[in-house]
């Protein structure tokens, strides 16, 4: 008896295959993987061993073996190694059978739900949009899908952005936070009532804006100047990860300017505003300007219109604030010794704020970004005091959308 007990005759490959096939055939759900305990029982029968004998050989309690053969326990790596030593098949095979059975018992509907939710989270910065009130806080997957469809108008990977004349243009090069910001701008712009726009008023509008740029507090009148002349204007705080400064677009025949004021500096605000105004003047169909101002280290941009149009808008924005022949004359006369007093004198002469001159000097590389920082005063609060604003603890009532 004991001689038979301690024999370690391996089951050959064909026998193991037969054992597995018999276990599958005897399984009520023949298309599903079987529990490895059922295979173990067949192998014990093939060897002529009892569960007690197996427990002695592998040094485990009989209850441990019984729980496996009855399907109550799975195969641990240690048990797989022990069974491999007894039956001669690889330990990986026992673990493979066990893993296949466990996976077959997982609720597939739950996995499908997780996959769908993951796809939705890949379309937009869901949590950040919920914090801002753009989406409801605790929707079901179905509700979230419908909210995103309503917000974007589509759930396609490349989200279309409706603009003038029923044309559509995709928004490449933007991350999900920047796309969400753009669609929020379009969504809110539709709630701003403005008179019909006339391009004949553009010179008058530019002149009025230029006059406001001389004093920080006068930025509070920007919204009125634009909306009274048929241009919808709004301010939207950027979402985390959105390096976006502004956008110019058209809703039917109405131009829209949206700015983020992510850099609360007078030079950054006015350059962005006049840059987007230039796009309106030039009837550029869609411009979404990211990293237009930069982080104080450089000025760069990812733009959605042609490079020529962007360069033109930049040049027009700079010239509308500071005539380029004037600043070039100032640089020849004063550079490289730019004192605060000389800049103030020049600013007073051309009737513009000193910070805007400093911003252009920084852009030209005439002064470092750490120089004359005291001139770069804040303007965000005067701007958002009168403009339709989403962010900085200001929320938009759902009734106006």
C-alpha positions in Angstrom: 0.0 0.0 0.0 2.6 2.5 1.1 4.7 1.6 -2.0 1.8 2.6 -4.1 1.2 5.7 -2.0 4.5 7.3 -2.6 4.8 6.4 -6.3 5.1 9.6 -8.4 4.1 8.3 -11.8 3.3 11.3 -14.0 0.1 11.3 -16.1 1.2 11.5 -19.7 0.1 14.4 -21.9 -2.7 12.4 -23.8 -4.1 11.2 -20.5 -4.1 14.7 -19.1 -5.9 16.0 -22.2 -8.5 13.2 -21.8 -9.0 14.0 -18.2 -9.6 17.7 -19.0 -12.0 16.8 -21.8 -14.0 14.5 -19.6 -14.3 17.2 -17.0 -15.6 19.6 -19.6 -18.1 17.1 -20.9 -19.4 16.5 -17.4 -19.7 20.2 -16.8 -23.4 21.4 -17.1 -22.2 24.5 -18.9 -19.9 22.8 -21.4 -18.9 26.1 -23.1 -17.6 27.5 -19.8 -14.2 26.7 -18.2 -14.4 24.1 -15.4 -13.1 24.5 -11.9 -9.6 23.0 -11.5 -11.0 20.9 -8.6 -13.0 18.9 -11.1 -9.8 18.2 -13.1 -8.0 17.3 -9.9 -10.6 14.7 -9.0 -10.2 13.1 -12.5 -6.4 13.0 -12.1 -6.7 11.4 -8.7 -9.0 8.7 -10.2 -6.5 8.2 -13.0 -3.7 7.6 -10.4 -5.9 5.6 -8.1 -5.4 7.9 -5.2 -7.7 9.1 -2.6 -7.9 12.7 -1.4 -6.4 11.6 1.9 -3.4 10.1 0.1 -2.9 13.3 -1.8 -3.0 15.4 1.4 -0.3 13.2 2.9 1.9 13.5 -0.2 1.8 17.2 -0.5 1.8 17.9 3.2 -1.6 19.6 3.4 -4.7 19.1 5.5 -7.4 16.9 3.9 -9.9 19.7 4.3 -7.7 21.9 2.0 -7.7 19.2 -0.7 -11.5 18.7 -0.2 -12.2 22.4 -0.6 -10.4 22.4 -3.9 -12.0 19.3 -5.3 -15.5 20.5 -4.3 -14.9 23.8 -6.0 -15.0 25.9 -2.8 -11.3 27.0 -3.1 -9.0 28.0 -5.9 -5.4 27.0 -6.7 -2.8 29.1 -5.0 0.7 29.3 -6.5 2.1 27.1 -3.7 -0.6 24.5 -4.4 0.1 24.7 -8.2 3.7 23.8 -7.5 2.8 20.9 -5.3 0.3 19.5 -7.8 2.8 19.9 -10.5 5.3 17.8 -8.6 2.6 15.1 -8.1 1.1 14.9 -11.6 4.0 16.1 -13.7 2.3 18.9 -15.6 3.5 22.5 -15.3 2.4 24.6 -12.3 1.4 27.3 -14.8 -1.2 25.0 -16.2 -3.0 24.7 -12.8 -2.9 28.5 -12.5 -4.2 28.9 -16.0 -7.2 26.6 -15.3 -7.9 28.4 -12.1 -7.7 31.9 -13.7 -9.9 30.9 -16.6 -12.6 29.6 -14.2 -12.4 32.8 -12.1 -12.7 35.0 -15.1 -15.7 33.1 -16.4 -17.5 33.9 -13.1 -17.0 37.6 -13.4 -20.0 39.7 -14.3 -19.5 40.8 -17.9 -22.1 43.5 -17.6 -20.0 45.2 -14.9 -17.0 45.1 -17.2 -18.9 46.6 -20.1 -20.1 49.4 -17.8 -16.6 50.1 -16.7 -15.4 50.2 -20.3 -18.2 52.6 -21.3 -17.4 54.9 -18.4 -13.7 54.8 -19.2 -14.5 55.9 -22.8 -16.7 58.8 -21.5 -13.9 59.9 -19.2 -11.5 59.9 -22.2 -13.7 62.4 -24.0 -13.7 65.2 -21.4 -12.3 66.2 -18.0 -15.4 64.9 -16.2 -14.4 65.7 -12.6 -13.3 69.2 -13.4 -16.4 69.9 -15.3 -18.5 68.7 -12.5 -16.7 70.9 -10.0 -17.5 73.9 -12.3 -21.2 72.9 -12.5 -21.0 72.1 -16.2 -22.1 68.6 -15.5 -24.2 67.2 -12.7 -22.2 65.8 -9.7 -23.3 62.2 -9.5 -24.8 61.0 -12.7 -25.3 57.4 -13.8 -23.3 56.2 -16.8 -26.4 56.7 -19.0 -27.1 60.2 -17.6 -23.4 61.1 -18.0 -23.4 60.0 -21.7 -26.5 62.1 -22.4 -25.1 65.2 -20.6 -21.9 65.0 -22.6 -23.9 64.6 -25.8 -25.9 67.7 -24.9 -22.7 69.6 -24.0 -20.7 68.8 -27.1 -23.5 68.0 -29.5 -21.8 64.7 -30.3 -19.8 61.8 -28.7 -17.5 61.3 -31.7 -13.7 61.3 -30.9 -13.2 64.4 -33.1 -15.8 66.8 -31.7 -17.3 69.1 -34.3 -17.5 72.8 -33.4 -20.4 74.6 -35.1 -19.5 78.0 -36.5 -20.9 80.5 -39.0 -23.0 79.5 -42.0 -23.7 76.1 -40.6 -20.1 75.1 -41.4 -18.3 72.7 -39.1 -14.6 72.6 -38.2 -12.9 70.1 -36.0 -10.7 71.2 -33.2 -7.3 69.5 -33.6 -4.3 70.1 -31.4 -6.4 70.8 -28.3 -6.5 68.6 -25.2 -9.8 67.6 -23.7 -9.7 70.5 -21.2 -9.2 73.0 -23.9 -12.0 71.5 -26.1 -14.4 71.6 -23.1 -13.5 75.3 -22.6 -14.2 76.1 -26.2 -17.6 74.4 -26.1 -18.5 76.1 -22.9 -17.6 79.4 -24.6 -20.0 78.6 -27.5 -22.7 77.4 -25.0 -22.6 80.6 -22.9 -22.2 83.0 -25.9 -25.7 82.1 -27.1 -27.2 83.6 -24.0 -25.7 87.1 -24.6 -28.2 89.5 -26.3 -26.5 91.8 -28.7 -27.6 94.1 -31.5 -26.8 93.2 -35.1 -23.1 93.3 -35.8 -21.8 95.7 -38.5 -18.2 95.5 -39.7 -18.4 99.2 -40.4 -18.1 99.8 -36.7 -14.8 98.0 -36.3 -12.6 101.1 -36.4 -14.8 102.9 -33.8 -14.7 99.8 -31.6 -10.9 99.5 -31.8 -10.5 103.2 -31.0 -12.7 102.9 -27.9 -10.9 99.8 -26.7 -7.5 101.5 -27.2 -8.6 104.3 -25.0 -9.6 101.9 -22.2 -6.1 100.3 -22.3 -4.5 103.4 -20.7 -5.9 102.7 -17.2 -6.3 99.3 -15.5 -9.8 100.0 -14.0 -11.1 101.0 -17.4 -11.0 97.4 -18.3 -14.5 97.1 -16.7 -15.9 98.9 -19.8 -14.6 96.3 -22.3 -17.8 94.2 -22.1 -20.1 97.1 -22.7 -18.1 98.4 -25.7 -18.1 95.0 -27.4 -21.7 93.9 -26.7 -23.2 97.3 -27.5 -21.6 96.9 -31.0 -22.8 93.4 -31.6 -19.8 91.3 -30.4 -20.6 88.8 -27.7 -17.9 88.9 -25.0 -17.3 86.5 -22.1 -14.7 85.3 -19.7 -14.2 81.7 -18.8 -11.7 80.5 -16.2 -9.6 77.7 -17.8 -9.9 74.2 -16.6 -6.8 72.6 -15.1 -4.5 71.6 -17.9 -5.9 74.1 -20.4 -3.2 76.4 -21.6 -5.7 78.6 -23.5 -5.9 82.3 -23.7 -8.8 83.1 -25.9 -11.0 82.2 -28.8 -12.7 84.1 -31.6 -15.6 82.5 -33.4 -18.9 83.2 -35.1 -22.4 82.1 -34.1 -24.4 82.5 -37.3 -23.7 86.2 -38.2 -22.6 87.2 -34.6 -18.9 87.3 -33.7 -17.8 86.0 -30.3 -14.7 86.8 -28.2 -13.9 84.6 -25.2 -10.9 85.1 -23.0 -9.6 83.1 -20.0 -7.5 85.8 -18.3 -5.4 83.0 -17.0 -2.5 85.4 -16.7 -3.8 88.3 -14.6 -1.6 91.0 -16.1 -2.5 94.1 -18.1 -0.2 93.2 -21.0 -1.5 89.7 -21.3 -5.2 90.7 -21.2 -5.0 93.5 -23.7 -2.8 91.6 -26.2 -5.2 88.6 -26.1 -8.2 90.8 -26.4 -6.9 92.7 -29.4 -5.5 89.5 -31.0 -9.0 88.0 -30.9 -10.5 91.3 -32.1 -8.1 91.2 -35.1 -9.5 87.7 -36.0 -13.0 89.2 -36.0 -11.8 92.1 -38.1 -10.1 89.7 -40.6 -13.2 87.4 -40.5 -11.0 84.4 -39.6 -13.6 81.7 -39.3 -12.3 80.1 -36.1 -9.3 80.8 -33.9 -8.6 79.1 -30.7 -5.4 80.5 -29.3 -3.5 78.5 -26.7 -0.4 79.6 -24.9 -0.6 82.9 -26.7 1.0 84.8 -23.9 3.1 82.1 -22.4 4.1 81.5 -18.8 6.5 84.5 -18.5 9.3 82.6 -20.2 8.3 82.7 -23.8 5.5 83.6 -26.2 4.3 80.8 -28.3 1.1 79.4 -29.7 -0.8 76.4 -31.1 -3.4 77.8 -33.4 -6.2 76.4 -35.5 -6.0 78.8 -38.4 -3.2 79.3 -40.9 0.1 80.7 -39.6 -0.2 83.7 -41.8 -3.5 84.6 -40.1 -2.0 84.2 -36.7 1.0 86.3 -37.5 -1.3 89.0 -38.9 -3.5 88.9 -35.8 -0.4 89.2 -33.5 1.0 92.2 -35.5 -2.4 93.9 -35.6 -2.9 93.4 -31.9 0.6 94.9 -31.0 0.1 97.8 -33.4 -3.3 98.7 -32.2 -2.0 99.1 -28.7 1.5 100.6 -29.4 2.2 101.9 -32.9 5.2 99.9 -34.1 7.0 102.9 -35.5 6.7 104.6 -32.1 8.1 101.7 -30.1 10.9 101.1 -32.6 11.9 104.8 -32.3 11.8 104.5 -28.5 14.0 101.4 -28.6 16.6 103.2 -30.8 16.7 106.2 -28.5 16.6 104.5 -25.1 17.7 100.9 -25.4 19.2 99.1 -23.7 18.7 101.3 -20.6 15.0 101.1 -20.0 14.2 103.0 -16.8 10.8 103.1 -15.2 10.8 106.9 -15.7 11.6 106.7 -19.4 8.9 104.1 -20.0 6.4 106.2 -18.1 7.2 109.2 -20.2 6.7 107.2 -23.4 3.5 105.7 -22.1 2.2 109.1 -21.3 3.1 110.4 -24.8 1.2 107.7 -26.7 -1.6 107.4 -24.0 -1.2 103.7 -23.1 -0.4 101.9 -19.8 3.3 101.4 -19.1 2.7 97.7 -18.5 1.6 97.2 -22.1 4.9 98.8 -23.3 6.9 96.5 -20.9 5.0 93.5 -22.3 6.0 94.3 -25.8 9.6 95.0 -24.8 9.7 91.6 -23.2 8.3 90.0 -26.3 11.0 91.7 -28.4 13.7 90.5 -26.0 14.6 94.1 -25.0 14.1 93.5 -21.3 14.0 90.3 -19.3 10.7 88.8 -18.0 11.8 89.6 -14.4 12.3 93.3 -15.1 9.8 96.0 -14.4 7.2 93.5 -13.1 5.6 96.2 -11.0 4.2 97.7 -14.2 2.3 94.5 -15.1 -0.7 95.3 -12.9 -3.8 93.0 -12.5 -6.9 93.6 -14.4 -9.0 90.5 -14.0 -11.3 91.8 -11.3 -12.3 94.9 -13.3 -12.9 92.8 -16.3 -15.1 90.1 -14.7 -17.0 92.7 -12.7 -19.1 93.5 -15.8 -18.5 90.7 -18.2 -20.5 87.4 -18.3 -18.0 85.3 -16.3 -17.8 81.6 -15.6 -15.2 80.9 -12.9 -13.4 82.4 -10.0 -16.4 81.4 -7.8 -18.9 82.9 -10.2 -21.4 80.4 -11.5 -23.8 80.7 -14.4 -27.5 80.0 -13.7 -28.9 77.2 -15.8 -31.9 79.3 -16.6 -29.9 81.5 -19.0 -28.6 78.6 -21.1 
